[in-house]
Amino acid sequence: MNVMIRCAKLATLWFVVVVLVACAGPQRAEREARDKEAVQNRVAAGMEYLHQGQLNEARQHFSRALERDGSSPVAHNAMALLYKYEGDLEREEHHYKRALRLDKSYTAARNNYGILLFQRGDFVAAKKEFEIAANDPKYGARAGAFENLARSCMALEQYPEAIRAFQRALRLGQSEASILPDLVEAYIQDGQPEYAREYFEQYLDLQEGKLNTAQALWLGIRVAAYQQNSALQYEYEQQLQREFSKSAEYKLWQQWRD
């Protein structure tokens, strides 16, 4: 009889534990869902303040988000962007790394971290981050990631890779105005002047025939030289001398001419 009583008590206890666990599951899921929503709302509000340059208000929201969920990669990425705005590179990097440790698949933080590495001059590491970001089919800003990848390749003088990445960025809808000048430069550096001419003409059409930057004029000079159009080359050279005599492109032209 005692054995039966003990067994009955154990069965009852097991049933209670199962019920408690079953009840705790939905409650925990609901709490996690509320925390996630609260973090997202805080981050969204903080980003609005950050875009307006109101750093204290942004910090308050990001800090509250991290207090609510210190393991949120979204909140850590947001805090990193705040430190980026403030120029605190050490803390910016800390929060990007923290975000990626928490979620390796959080591509927004990876792309942002790549930008930090690029600006620091670590082009090899930046390229690695941009490659991962650009090739994530779920990432909504792949076009920008491909452009970032292309610029890393340009910095490393890997021109064929840069050309492929610029082309992918264009196909994904990135701005032609920002990409075409660098794509022309990549073709020139890769020894493909005919393609350089083709894309330079596209850029010229986009600018309605007006070249208003030292970069564009320096490209135009070399494309005109390839075409043996001495009159157009002279026109671009005169404009570069007249309007951008203190630019890096002007110095490059002087070296190229000599």
N, C-alpha and C positions, 0 to 999 in steps of 0.2 A: 504493500500500500504506500509506504513512504517513497519507494522508488517511483511509483506512478505519480505521486504528488509532485516530486521533484521534476519529473519529466514534463508534467503539465505546466509547472512554473517556468521551466526553461522555454517551452514552446510559446507561452504567453510573452515572455521577455523578448524572444526572437521576433515575434509578431510586432511588438511595440517598436523595436529597433527598425524593422523593415518599414513600418508605417512612417516613422520619424524621418528616415532617409528618403523615402518616397516624397514626403512633404517638403523636405529641405531642398530637394533637387529643383523643383519649379520656383521656389522662393529665391534660391541662389541665382537662378537664371534671370528672374525678374530684376533682382538687385543689380546684376551685372549689366543688364540692358539699360536700366535707369542710369547707372554710372556712365556707361558709354555715351548715352544721349546727353547727359550733363556735360561731359568732357567736350563733346562735339560742339555743343552750344557755347561753351566757354571759349573754345579755340576760335570759333567763327566770330564771336564778338571781339575777341582780342585782335584778330587779324584786321577787322574793320578799323579799330583804333590804330593799329600799326601802320596801315596804309595812309591814315590821316596824320601820322607823325606824333600821335599821342602815346608816348612810350610808357608812361606810368600806368595809364589805364590798361594798356595792352599787357603789361607785366602782371597786373592784378588778376586779369582773367586767366592768363597762362599758368600763374602760380596756383590759382584755385583749381584749375583743371588737373594739375599734377598732385595737388592735395587730395583730390577726389580719386585719382587713379595714377599712382606713380609709375605704373607699368604701361602707360599709354604712349606708343611711339608717335602718335599724332601730336600729343601735347609736347613731347620732347622736341619734335621737329619745329613746332611753333616757337618754343623758347629759343631754339637755335637761331631762328630767323630774327628774333628780337635782338639777340646778341650780335648778329650780323649787322643789323641796323646801327647798333651802338659801336661797332668796330672792335668788339671783344672776341678776337678770333679763337682764343683758347677755350672759352666757355661755349662758343658756337660749335667748335669741333666736338667738345665733350657731349653735347646734347645730340648731335647727329650720330655719333658712335653709339650712344645709349639707345637711341631710337632703332638703329640697325641691329643691335644686340637683342633687343626685344622682339623685333620682327624683321628678318632678313629680306622679306618680300615687300617691305614698305618702300616702294621705288621713289616716291617723292623725296624722302630723306636722302636716298642714295644719290639722286641727281643733284640735290642741293649740296651734299657733301662733295661731290665731284667739282662743283663750281668753286667751293672753298679751296680745294686742292689745286685747281687750275690757277686761281688768283695768287696762290702761294708759290707757283712755279713748279709744282710737282706734277708735270704733265703725264708721266707714265701712270701714276696712281689715279689721276683724274680720268684718263682714258679708260682705265679698267672699270671705274664706277659708271661712266657714261655708256660703255658697251652693255653692261648689265641692264641699265635703265632703258636704253633704246630698244633692246630686244625683248622687253617685257610687253607682250601683246595686250595686257590689261591696263597698262599705264596710259593715262589720258593725254600726256604731254610728250609723246614719243618724238614728235617732230622737233621739238626743242632739244630733246636729248640727243637726237642725231646731229643737230647743228653743233651742240656742245662737243660731241664726239669728233666731228669734222675739224673743229678748231683745235682740239687737242692733237689730232694727227698733223695739222698744219704746223703747230709748234714743234712737233717732233720730226718735221720734214718728211712725213710719210704721205706723200702727195696722192698716190693711187687710192689709198684708204680714205683720205680726206675727200676726194672726188666722189667716191661711192657713198660716203655718209652725207655729203651735201645733197646728192641726188635723191637719197631716201628722204631727207628732210623736205625737199621740194615736193616730192610725190605725196607726202603726208600733209602738205598744206602750209608749210612754214613760209614766212614772208620772202618773196623774191628780192625785194629791195635790200634785205639784210644779208642774203646769201649770195646773190649773183656776183658781186665784186670779189668775194673770197673764192668763189668757184672759178672765176676767170683767172685769178692769181694761181690757184692750184694747177690749172691746165698749163699756164705759162711755165711754172716751175717744173712740171712733169714733162715738158718738151712737147706739148700738143697745142701749138699756136692756132691751128685751124678751129679746134673746139673753143679755144679762148676767144677767138674772133666771133664765133657764133653766139656765145653767151654774153659777150660784151655788147653786141648789137641788141640783144634782148634787153639788157640793162639800159642801154641808151634809149630805146623805145619807151621803157618804163619811166625814164626821167625826161621824156619829151625832148630829147636831144641836148639837154643841158647837163653839164658836168660841174657839180658845185663842191666837190671835195678833192683834197689832194690825192687820196687813194684812187678815185675814179680817173683823174687826169693822168696819173702815173700808169695806170692800166692802159688808158687810151693811147699814150705815147708809144708803148711797146707793141700794142696791136696795130697801130698805124705803121710802125716801122716794119712789122712783119708783112703788111700789105704793100709796102714800098710806097705809101701815100705820104710823101714828104711834106706836102702842104698842110695836111691835117695834123701830122706829127708836130710841125712847127707851131701850129695854132695852139695845140695842147701845151706845148713847152712854154710858150709865151704866157699863157694863162697861169700855169703852175708857178712860173717865176714871179708874175705880177701879184698873185693872190696868196700864195702859200710858200713864200721864200724861207720861212722858218720851220717848215714841216720836215718830218723824217723822210717823206717821199721826195722832197726837193733834193735832199742830200743823196738819196739813192739814185736819183736821176743824174746828178752831177757825176757820181762815181761811174754810172753806166755809160754816160756820154764820153767821159775821159778814157 
